[in-house]
Amino acid sequence: MLNVKDLHKKYPNGTHALKGVSFDVTPGEFLVVIGLSGSGKSTLLRCLNRLHEPSHGSISFEGSDITHIKGQPLRNLRSNIGMIFQHFNLIPRKTVMTNVLSGTLSRTGVFKSIFGIFSEEDREKAKRFIKIVGLEGKENQRADNLSGGQQQRVAIARALMQNPKVLLADEPVASLDPATSHSVMQYLKKVNEELGVTVICNLHFLSLVRQYASRVIALKGGKLIYEGQPLDIDENWFKTIYGEEAVEVTID
Ligand SMILES: Nc1ncnc2c1ncn2[C@@H]1O[C@H](COP(=O)(O)OP(=O)(O)OP(=O)(O)O)[C@@H](O)[C@H]1O
């Protein structure tokens, strides 16, 4: 579904954030990307939906080269590959419903969305996704009145409005407490299993990785150093990925 070959990303300031990363993603996977802070995880995700343009190498999505696409092909790609972020990026003073409906923006157009002109079909669809993320009954609550975990679930529902085939989750639980982190991960897993959306997610805690990932890749200094099953990350691999001094912290 996604084929990444010899991917490099050099930022204008000279930072070489990705140094020849290659891997494939198959439909239906729950792929987790791990690695120390600064290893290139966010850069990698942002190259996949072309928020960043790679400096070298190639990315193909469903057989088409997307490495340098622009204009309409890029807009099509962005609706196929949705994204959620660590800080949710909701419109705080708007309701859950309006936030979720704003996920249709690229199809609806800015004018219609400013005036709240959404079709009945979009509203039904938004209700369905709000229900899938467990927020039924909260449609008319303001986003900034919700807990962090609930806000991230609104962000998931908003991303689903574009019917994405892939959902990128850039450290989706990094701002949340342990119990809430599990809840958000469970909803991501539900979206993966019940809707068949392929998930690619950056995570810091290995205990979450073991519980939710179907496959893991690890980055170190911009290079891919591990690709395999979460349960195969033993003590030795842990130290290789995170360094000799690292101690595993579990999240219950
Ligand atoms: N916009 C940018 N301009 C210049 N350098 C950047 C930019 N974004 C990231 N970097 C640098 O690229 C490297 C990789 O950063 P990236 O954010 O991809 O890592 P990460 O593994 O996601 O880290 P974290 O877990 O802290 O989010 C780091 O050295 C970072 O400082």
Ligand as a Chemical Component Dictionary entry (heavy atoms), coordinates in Angstrom:
data_LIG
# 
_chem_comp.id                   LIG 
_chem_comp.type                 NON-POLYMER 
_chem_comp.pdbx_formal_charge   0 
_chem_comp.three_letter_code    LIG 
# 
loop_
_chem_comp_atom.comp_id 
_chem_comp_atom.atom_id 
_chem_comp_atom.alt_atom_id 
_chem_comp_atom.type_symbol 
_chem_comp_atom.charge 
_chem_comp_atom.model_Cartn_x 
_chem_comp_atom.model_Cartn_y 
_chem_comp_atom.model_Cartn_z 
_chem_comp_atom.pdbx_ordinal 
LIG N1  N1  N 0 11.109 21.934 10.693 1  
LIG C1  C1  C 0 12.327 21.538 11.052 2  
LIG N2  N2  N 0 13.422 22.246 10.694 3  
LIG C2  C2  C 0 14.664 21.836 11.044 4  
LIG N3  N3  N 0 14.916 20.719 11.752 5  
LIG C3  C3  C 0 13.872 19.978 12.134 6  
LIG C4  C4  C 0 12.517 20.343 11.815 7  
LIG N4  N4  N 0 11.676 19.403 12.337 8  
LIG C5  C5  C 0 12.464 18.499 12.948 9  
LIG N5  N5  N 0 13.770 18.836 12.843 10 
LIG C6  C6  C 0 14.937 18.093 13.353 11 
LIG O1  O1  O 0 14.952 16.830 12.711 12 
LIG C7  C7  C 0 15.339 15.809 13.630 13 
LIG C8  C8  C 0 14.212 14.784 13.718 14 
LIG O2  O2  O 0 13.084 15.391 14.348 15 
LIG P1  P1  P 0 11.669 14.682 14.497 16 
LIG O3  O3  O 0 10.734 15.675 15.095 17 
LIG O4  O4  O 0 11.310 14.051 13.211 18 
LIG O5  O5  O 0 12.019 13.531 15.552 19 
LIG P2  P2  P 0 11.047 12.685 16.486 20 
LIG O6  O6  O 0 11.661 11.326 16.557 21 
LIG O7  O7  O 0 9.657  12.794 16.012 22 
LIG O8  O8  O 0 11.223 13.412 17.880 23 
LIG P3  P3  P 0 10.132 13.620 19.072 24 
LIG O9  O9  O 0 9.868  12.254 19.628 25 
LIG O10 O10 O 0 10.851 14.519 20.033 26 
LIG O11 O11 O 0 8.945  14.274 18.438 27 
LIG C9  C9  C 0 15.635 16.497 14.944 28 
LIG O12 O12 O 0 17.024 16.765 14.987 29 
LIG C10 C10 C 0 14.857 17.797 14.853 30 
LIG O13 O13 O 0 15.457 18.814 15.610 31 
# 
loop_
_chem_comp_bond.comp_id 
_chem_comp_bond.atom_id_1 
_chem_comp_bond.atom_id_2 
_chem_comp_bond.value_order 
_chem_comp_bond.pdbx_ordinal 
LIG N1  C1  SING 1  
LIG C1  N2  SING 2  
LIG C1  C4  DOUB 3  
LIG N2  C2  DOUB 4  
LIG C2  N3  SING 5  
LIG N3  C3  DOUB 6  
LIG C3  C4  SING 7  
LIG C3  N5  SING 8  
LIG C4  N4  SING 9  
LIG N4  C5  DOUB 10 
LIG C5  N5  SING 11 
LIG N5  C6  SING 12 
LIG C6  O1  SING 13 
LIG C6  C10 SING 14 
LIG O1  C7  SING 15 
LIG C7  C8  SING 16 
LIG C7  C9  SING 17 
LIG C8  O2  SING 18 
LIG O2  P1  SING 19 
LIG P1  O3  DOUB 20 
LIG P1  O4  SING 21 
LIG P1  O5  SING 22 
LIG O5  P2  SING 23 
LIG P2  O6  DOUB 24 
LIG P2  O7  SING 25 
LIG P2  O8  SING 26 
LIG O8  P3  SING 27 
LIG P3  O9  DOUB 28 
LIG P3  O10 SING 29 
LIG P3  O11 SING 30 
LIG C9  O12 SING 31 
LIG C9  C10 SING 32 
LIG C10 O13 SING 33 
# 
